[in-house]
Amino acid sequence: MSFVSPEFALLCLLFFPLYWGLAAQPRAQKALLLLSGYALYASWDVGFALQLLAYSLGIAALGQWLARQPTQRLPWCVAMVLTVGCLVFFKYAEFLRTSLVALSDSLGLSLPLPVWDVVAPVGISFLTFQAITYLVMVARQPTRVRPVQHVLLFLCFWPTLFAGPILRAELFFAQWDAGTPGRPRDSALALYLLVLGAAQKLIFATWLADTWVDPVFKSPEAYGAVSLLAAMGAYTLQIMLDFAGYTWIVTGLALLLGYALPENFRQPYLARNLQVFWTRWHVSLSSFIRDYIYIPMGGNRRGFSRTQVNVLVGMLISGAWHGASWTFVVWGLLHGLGVVAFNLYKQARGPVLPAWMAHGLTLLFVTLAWVFFRAESLAGAMAMLQGVVTQPMGWDSVPAGPFSALVALACAFGLLSRHAQALQTQVVNWVQAAPLSAVGAALVVCVFVVIALGPSGVPGFIYYRF
């Protein structure tokens, strides 16, 4: 069930009053939260819910083992092999099989491998990384091990269950122990984020996908260079509005549950280099890669050359984490090489570029790299990029209305990005100070506008694939 579906909205109207009504009974409230997480996951597939239960019980058992033998390496090795192994089995087995078969065929060998008919549970990439944060927390501080029911609730916490942001065990259980969950927190901010996220996804991201991205990426050979460039720019906007919109929605829902989620976006398209970009884009993932992969590999403590290797490995893992396809590997490699190139430029003490130039070059690189992220294959990505150079401009075939709307949306997005925090503060302050009737009327108007301008169906979120 999607977080932007009418069915989910109706269930929320029934669920939240019951949930808040149990605030004086924490155990019953947490039981309701646990059951709601599994029920929501089962709405996709009952088998997924059963797999989630088995996986969570396994993580809880591994945590207990780590806590009992904190100085032994065997429990830790087994925990990591099993945790990451589940991700590889469900998500990458068929990709590895087809890659090995293709490699053997290119070498003139015959390597008959059975087809892996396995469907990966929704959000398994996010679930795996969240499980790792719990196991690492216990390995570092065995006294912080949690009972089974706590682990079950952490791993099925439904605001982050499908597409993050990656919620670390330390943050989740710190709020649990502080006794803060149970009642809504920052309600004004939660309402603002819910409306903003729904508008970003249902109005703008969906329009960009339907009008530009999907048709052009499907058949790039049928479009001129202008349309190809427009589709690239449209996807750059779409993925930001789609994923950030999702993040705002689940952050608002979590606040209504009484929990704060980690920040996931800090206006990444305003970054002036790739290094800064990755401190602003999908922050919960980039910080996970930094803290759980890059730093344990040595970070920047083993010399400049080793640091660049660690950066490349981290970015390759980030790319592969997104999906079982060479397009994601190439996307991660491009960003890794881009960050290394920037580090080499700094090491060589290259001249400081004007702010507008640094910003423009960074955004151009990000936009071109997104082509590989969006394309269905490497051939499709190359067709998009080559078409910009080899195909006619095609101005006469570009629809004037949609093109003008795309340019206007891009300009408005760039302007609002620079003032997003100030705008949020002003709206939240107004919601807190305004009469309840005025807030209710404004909310009704916003909902009506989103419904009126949104699609007829329920569009899927991009990051549900991961």
N, C-alpha and C positions, 0 to 999 in steps of 0.2 A: 504494500500500500504506500502510495506516494504521499509526502508531506504537503503537497499542493493539491491533493484530490479533495472533492467535496465530502467524500466518506470520512476522510481523516479529520476534516474540520468539524463534522458532526460528532465524531467520537470525542474530540477534544472538549466540546461543549458538555459532554456527559462525564468525561474522565476527570477534568481538572476540579470541578466542585467536589467530587467524591474524594479526590486525592487531598485537597486542602482540608476537607472536613476531617480527615484522619491525622491531621498534624499533631494532635495531642496523643496519638497512639503510634509512635514511631515504627514499632515492629509491624503493625498492620499496614502502615503506609508503605514501608519498604517492600512488604510482600506484594502489595498492589503494583508497585513499580516494577518488581521482578516479573510478575505475571503479564503485565502490559507489554514488557519488552519481548517476551517469548510469543505472545499472541500477535504482536505486530510483525515479528519475523516470520511466524507461521503463515501470515496472510500472503506472503510471497510463495512459500512452499513449506509444508509441514516437515518434510525431510530436512530442510535447512535448520528448522528449530531443533530437531533431534540431534543433528550434527553439532549445532552450537552447544547444546547441553553436554554432549559427550566431550567436546573439546574443552569446555569450561571446567568440567570435573577433572579432566586430565591436567589442566593448568593448576588447579587447586591442589591436586595430589603432588605435582612436581614442586610447587611452592612449599608444601609441608616437608618434602624430602630435602630440599635445599636448606630449610630452617633447622632440620635435625642434624645435618652434616655440613655446616657452613665452611669448613676448611678443606673439604674434599672436592676434587675437580670432577669426579665422575658424575655426580648429580647435575652439575652445571652443564657439562657436555651433553648429557642425555636430554636435559631440558631444552637446550638450543637445537639439537638435532631434531627432536620430535616437533618442536614448535615451528621451526622453519620448514621442516620436512612436510608438514601438513600443507603449508602454503605452496610448496613446490609441487606436491602431488595433485592438488586440486586445480592450481592455476597454470602450471608450466609443463606438466607431463606431456601433453599433446604437442606443445610448442617444441619441446626438446626432441620428441620423437620425429616430428616432421623435419626439423633442422638436421638431425643425424641422418635421416633417410636421404635428404637432399645432398648432404655432404658425401655420403657413400656413393650416390649415383654419379656425382661429379668426378669421383675418383675411379669410376668404372667398377665399383663393387656393388654387391647386392646385400642389403641389410634389412631383411624383413622383420619389422617390429610391429607388434599388435597395436591397434588403435586404442587409445585411452578415452573411453566414452564416459567422461566424468564432468559433471556440471559444478562449477565453483560456486559456493554460497555467496550471496550478495555481501560485499564489503569485507571479504576475507583478508584483503591486504591491510585494511585498517585494524581489523580484529587481531591479526597476528602481531602488529607492532604494539598495540595496547597490551597484549599478553606479555610481550617481552618486557615492557616497562614494569609490570608487576613482578616478574621473575628476577629482574635486575634489582629491584627494590629489596626483595627478600634476600637475595644473595649478598647485598651490601650490608643490610641490617636485618638479620634473622628474626629479631624480636618484632618486626613489623609484619610478619606473616599473618594472613587473614583466614578466618573460618570459611568453610566452603560456600556458605550462603552469601558472604560478602563478595567473594570472587565471582560467583554467578551473576550477582547484580551489577558488578563493575563491567563485566564483559557483555552484558545484554542491556546496558544503559541505552535506551532507544534513541535519544537525540544524536548520539555518535555512532550508532550501530551500523549504519549503512554506508556513510561516506565521511566519517570524521566530523570535526577535526580530531586528530590523534590525541586522546585524553590520557595523560599519564596517571599511573596508579597513585603516585605521591599527591597529585593535586586532588584527585577524586576522594581519596581517603582522608586527606587533611580536612576537607569540607565536611565529610562524614563525622570525623572525630570532634570537630568544632561545634557540632550540633546545629549548624546553620541551615541545612536542607529541610524541606518540609513545607515551607511557606514561600510564596513568590518573593523574589528579591529584584530590586530595580525594575519594578513593573512598567514604568514609563519607558525605560530603555528597551525592555522586552517588546512592548507594543511597536515601538519605532522600528526595531530590527525585523519584526515579523512582516510589517507592511512594506518596508524597504526591500527585504528579500523576495517577497512575493511579486512585487512590481518588477524588480530586476529580472527575475526568472520568467514570469508569465507574460510580461509585456515585451520587454526589450530583447532578452536572450532568445526567446522563441521567435520573434520577428526576424532577427538576424539569421537564425538557423534556416527558417523557412524561405526567406527571400533571397539570401545570398549564399550562405555557407553550404547547405546540403546540395542544392542543385549544381553549383559550380564544382565542388569537390567530387561529385559523383561523375561528372563528364567534363573534365577540364579542357579536353580537345575541342569542345563545341563552343568555347567562349574566347573572346579576344583578350588581349593583355590587360586592358583596363578592368574588365570584369574579374579577371584572375586576381589582380591586385586588390580590388574591392573586396573579394571574398576572403583574402588573407587578412585584411584589416578588420573585416566583419568578424572573423573567427577570433582574432585577438580580443575584440570587445566581448564576443559571445562567451568565451570560456571564463573571462573575468566576471561578467555579470551572472553567469550560470552558477559557477562554483562559489563565488562570494555571496550570491543570493542565497544559495543553499546554507552556507555557513551562518548568515544572519538569521535565517529561519530557525535552525536548530539551536543557535545560541539563545534566541528569544524563548524557545520552548524550554530549554534547560533552565533559564532564569525563572520561568514560571514554576518549574519543579523545585527551585531553590538552589540550583547548582550553577556555578560559573564555569564556562568553557575557556580553553586557551585561545588567545588571539591568533587568527589565521591569516589576516591580510592587513597590510599597512601601506596602502596605495602603491603597489609595486611598479606600476607603469610610470611613476614619477622618478624612478631610480635613475642615476646617472652612470652606473656601471653594473655589470652582472653580479659582482660581489654584493652590492647593496640590494640588487633585485632579489637575491636569494635570502636576504634577511626580511623581506617584505611579502614574498609570494609563498603561499602554503606554508606558513611559518611553523605549524606543528610538525610537518614532514621534514622541512629543512633543518629544524632544530633537533629532531630525532636523529637524522643522518649525522649531524655534527656531534651529538652527545653520545650516541650508541655505536657509531661506526668510525667516523673520522677521528675523534679524539682517542678512542682505544687503539686505533692503528698507529698512533703517534702524533696525530694532528700536525702542528708546525714546530714540534720539539726536536725533530731529527734532521734539520737542515732544509734549505730551500728546495732542493731537488725532490727529496722524499715528500715534502709537503705537497708538491704538485701532483705526485703519484697518488697521494691520499685523496686529493681533491677529485682527480679523475675517477678513482674507484668509487668514491661517495656519489658522484653525479651519475655514474653508470648504474649503480644500484638504485638510485632515485628513478632513473628512466625505466629500468626493467621492472621496478615495483609497480609502475602504473599499468603494465599490461604485458601479456605474452606475445609480443610482436617485435620484429626488428625495427619497426618505426619508432617505438619507445626507446629502444636501446640507442638508436642514432640520435634521437632528441636529447637523451641524457649525455651522450658523448659530445654533442655540439656544445651544450652548456658547460660541460667540464672543460673542453678545449677553450671555450670563451673565457672562463674564469682564469685558467692557466695563462692564456695570452695577456689578460689584464694584469696578472701578477708579474709576468715577465716585463711588461711595459713599465710597471712601477719600479721593478728592480733595476731597469735600465735608466731610470729617472727621465722618462720621456716627458715632453712638455705637457703642462696641464691644459686640457681642452676647455674652451668656453662652455659654460653650463648648457646652453642650448644645443651645442654640437654633441656633447657627451650624452645628453638625454636622448637626442635624436638617433644617434648610433646605437645606443642600448635598446631603444624601442624597436628599431629596424631589425636588429639581431634577434630579439625575442619574437617578433612577428614572423620572420623567416623560419625560425626553429619550430614555431607552432605548426607549420605546414606538415612536418613529419609527425607531430603529435596527433593531428586530425586525420591525416590520410589513412586509407585502409591498407595501403602497402607502400613499399619503397618506390615502386614504379609509379604509383599514383602521386606521391610527393614530388618525384622528379618531373612528372608531366606538368604539375602546377608551376614549378620553378622554371622549367625550360620554356613553357608556354609564354611566360612574361617576356622572354627575349625573342622567341622565334615566331610567335603568332602575331597577326595584325593587331593594332590598337583596338579596333572595334568600337569606336565611340558611337557610331550610328546604331549599334545594337544594345547600348546601355540604356535601361529605362531611366528616364530623367527623374521621375518622382522618387522611386526607391533610392537612387544614387544621391539625390539631394538630402533625403532623410538620413542616409548613412553618414554623410558628411556632417550634418547637423548634430546627429547623435554623438559622433566622435568628438566634435568640438565641445558639446555640452558635457560629455564625460570628462574630458581633459580639464575643463574649467571647474566642475564640481569636485573633482578629485583633489584639487588644491585647497578646497574649503570644506571638505567632507566633515572633518572633526568639529569645526565651528558650527556647521549646519546641524549636526547631530546634537550638540550641546544646546542650541537654541530650541530645537524641537522638543527635546526631553524636558527642558526647563518649562516650556509652555504646557506640556502635558501634565507636569507636576503641579503647576499653579492654576490651570484652567478648571472651571467647574466640570463635574462629571458629565453633565448633559452635553457640554461643548465637546469634550473628548469623545463621547459616544457618537455624536453627530459626525465629527470629523472622521472617525473610524468607519462609520457606515458609508460615507462618501468615498473613502479610499477603497474599501472593499468593492463598492459598486464600479468604480473606475477600473480596478484590476480585472473584474469579471467581464466588463464591457469591452475592454481592449485586449484581453487575453485570448488564448486559443479556445476552440470548442472542446477539445479533448484534454487529457492530462499528459503533458510532455514529461519525458524522463530527464533526470539530471545526468550531466556528462559523467560525473564521478561515481555514479552508481555502477559503472562498468568495472571499477577497481576494488 
